[in-house]
């Protein structure tokens, strides 16, 4: 049970990290396209 909770926490953490990485990437892409 405890290991399941840890796995869920790691999963949520990974999702948050991927979300911020994707957000930064799309923000840079839109900045780049607007400059062009």
Secondary structure, DSSP 4 states (H G I P E B T S, - for coil): -HHHHHHHHHHHHHHHHHHHHHHHHHHHHHHHHHH-
